[in-house]
Amino acid sequence: MDGKALQIHYSKEQLSAAFIELLKHNRYQEIPISEILDLAGISRRTFYRHFTNKKELLHYEMEKLIQKYLAQKDKLLAASCFEAMMTVSFEFWYQERELLQLFIRNQLFDQFLLKWNEHASDIYKSINGPWPITPHIDEHNLNYVTHFIVGGYYNLLYLWLQEENPEPPVKVAQDIRQMFQQIGVTF
């Protein structure tokens, strides 16, 4: 990164960290931009160079989290079976549960889902697992498939991580595997 890009990254990260710190103690709607700026030590002018409003800062934080998840794709694909893949996935979210719980408590998790859906089709296409419905699925049907899968996954994350002491990721992955096995027997 050159000096300017490094400064931009630093400013965004300072604003992001201050925003998350304030979100730990305040409701999203009650956090003024001025408090974010004070805590971050960043000027109003610099804030508006990077973000048009607080919602855009929130989306920046969500996008960072999604990119962090996607960066572990090789680890997911190296899993030996579906349950192992789900365990890797759930372990990631378990480690990030504090941030996701902030989204849940502040009724921002739906916005996270919408952000996630922007990537869903590309994620599905990039996974070379044993489950793709067809290798030549058209874009319209791919959207149906990915939104169906993401909807269930999203609701599971929401249910699981809203608990104060969520079950271990491996237990959740085992339960999901057992559910799919039962569905296979039933249908």
C-alpha positions in Angstrom: 0.0 0.0 0.0 1.2 3.5 -0.8 1.1 6.2 1.8 -2.3 7.6 0.8 -3.9 4.2 0.7 -2.4 3.4 4.1 -3.8 6.6 5.5 -7.3 5.8 4.1 -7.2 2.3 5.5 -6.0 3.6 8.9 -8.8 6.2 9.0 -11.5 3.7 8.1 -10.2 1.2 10.7 -10.1 3.9 13.4 -13.7 4.9 12.6 -14.8 1.3 12.5 -13.2 0.4 15.8 -14.7 3.4 17.5 -18.1 2.6 16.0 -18.0 -1.0 17.3 -16.8 0.1 20.7 -19.8 2.6 21.0 -22.2 -0.1 19.7 -21.2 -2.3 22.7 -22.6 0.3 25.1 -25.3 2.2 23.1 -28.1 1.4 20.7 -27.2 2.0 17.0 -29.9 4.7 16.6 -28.5 6.6 19.6 -24.9 6.8 18.4 -24.2 10.2 16.9 -21.4 10.5 14.3 -19.8 13.1 16.6 -19.2 10.5 19.3 -17.6 8.1 16.7 -15.3 11.0 15.6 -14.3 11.9 19.1 -13.5 8.3 20.1 -11.6 7.6 16.8 -9.8 11.0 16.9 -10.8 11.5 13.3 -12.1 14.8 11.8 -15.7 15.2 10.4 -14.2 16.0 7.1 -12.2 12.8 7.0 -15.3 10.8 8.0 -17.3 12.2 5.1 -14.5 11.6 2.6 -15.0 7.8 3.3 -18.6 7.5 4.4 -21.8 9.4 3.6 -23.4 8.4 6.9 -23.4 6.0 9.8 -25.2 3.3 7.8 -22.4 3.2 5.3 -19.9 2.8 8.1 -22.0 -0.1 9.4 -22.0 -1.7 5.9 -18.2 -1.2 5.8 -17.9 -3.2 9.0 -20.3 -5.9 7.7 -18.4 -6.2 4.4 -15.1 -6.6 6.3 -16.6 -9.4 8.3 -17.9 -11.1 5.1 -14.5 -10.7 3.4 -12.8 -12.2 6.5 -15.1 -15.2 6.3 -14.5 -15.6 2.5 -10.7 -15.5 3.2 -11.1 -18.9 4.9 -12.7 -20.5 1.9 -9.7 -22.8 1.4 -10.0 -24.0 4.9 -13.7 -24.8 4.3 -13.0 -26.6 1.1 -10.3 -28.7 2.7 -12.8 -30.1 5.1 -13.2 -33.9 4.7 -17.0 -33.9 4.8 -20.1 -31.7 5.1 -20.1 -31.9 8.9 -16.4 -30.8 9.0 -17.1 -28.0 6.6 -20.0 -26.8 8.8 -17.8 -27.0 11.9 -15.2 -24.8 10.2 -17.9 -22.4 9.2 -19.6 -22.3 12.6 -16.2 -21.9 14.4 -15.6 -18.8 12.4 -18.9 -17.3 13.4 -18.4 -18.4 17.0 -15.2 -16.5 17.1 -17.0 -13.5 15.7 -20.1 -13.9 17.9 -19.5 -10.7 19.8 -19.9 -8.6 16.7 -22.8 -10.7 15.4 -24.5 -10.4 18.8 -24.2 -6.6 18.5 -25.9 -6.8 15.2 -28.7 -8.9 16.7 -29.2 -6.7 19.8 -29.4 -3.6 17.6 -31.7 -5.2 15.0 -29.1 -4.9 12.3 -28.8 -8.6 11.5 -31.2 -8.3 8.6 -28.9 -5.8 7.1 -26.1 -8.3 7.5 -28.2 -10.9 5.7 -28.8 -8.4 2.8 -25.0 -7.7 2.6 -24.3 -11.5 2.7 -26.8 -12.1 -0.1 -24.8 -9.8 -2.4 -22.1 -12.5 -2.3 -24.3 -15.7 -2.1 -24.3 -16.7 -5.7 -20.6 -16.2 -6.2 -19.9 -18.1 -3.0 -22.1 -21.0 -4.2 -20.4 -21.1 -7.6 -16.9 -21.1 -6.1 -17.5 -24.1 -3.9 -16.7 -27.3 -5.6 -18.5 -29.6 -3.3 -20.6 -32.7 -3.9 -23.9 -30.9 -3.6 -24.4 -28.5 -6.5 -27.8 -29.0 -8.0 -26.5 -28.8 -11.5 -23.2 -27.6 -12.9 -25.1 -25.4 -15.5 -27.8 -23.8 -13.3 -29.1 -20.6 -14.8 -28.7 -17.3 -12.9 -32.4 -17.1 -12.0 -32.6 -20.6 -10.4 -29.2 -20.1 -8.8 -30.6 -17.1 -6.9 -33.5 -19.2 -5.7 -31.1 -21.9 -4.5 -28.6 -19.6 -2.8 -31.3 -17.5 -1.1 -33.0 -20.7 0.2 -29.7 -22.0 1.6 -28.6 -18.6 3.0 -32.1 -18.1 4.6 -31.7 -21.3 6.6 -28.1 -20.7 7.5 -28.9 -17.1 8.5 -31.8 -18.1 10.7 -29.6 -20.8 12.3 -26.9 -18.3 13.1 -29.4 -15.8 14.5 -31.0 -18.5 16.7 -27.7 -19.9 17.8 -25.7 -16.7 18.4 -28.5 -14.7 20.2 -27.9 -17.0 23.1 -25.7 -15.7 25.8 -23.7 -19.0 25.9 -24.1 -20.6 22.5 -23.5 -24.3 22.1 -20.0 -25.2 20.7 -19.7 -25.1 16.9 -19.0 -28.8 16.6 -22.3 -29.6 18.3 -24.3 -27.3 16.0 -22.6 -29.0 13.0 -23.4 -32.4 14.3 -27.1 -31.4 14.7 -27.2 -30.1 11.2 -25.7 -33.2 9.8 -28.2 -35.4 11.7 -31.1 -33.2 10.4 -29.9 -33.6 6.8 -29.6 -37.3 7.3 -33.1 -37.5 8.6 -34.4 -35.4 5.7 -32.7 -37.8 3.3 -34.5 -40.7 5.0 -37.8 -39.0 5.0 -37.8 -37.9 1.4 
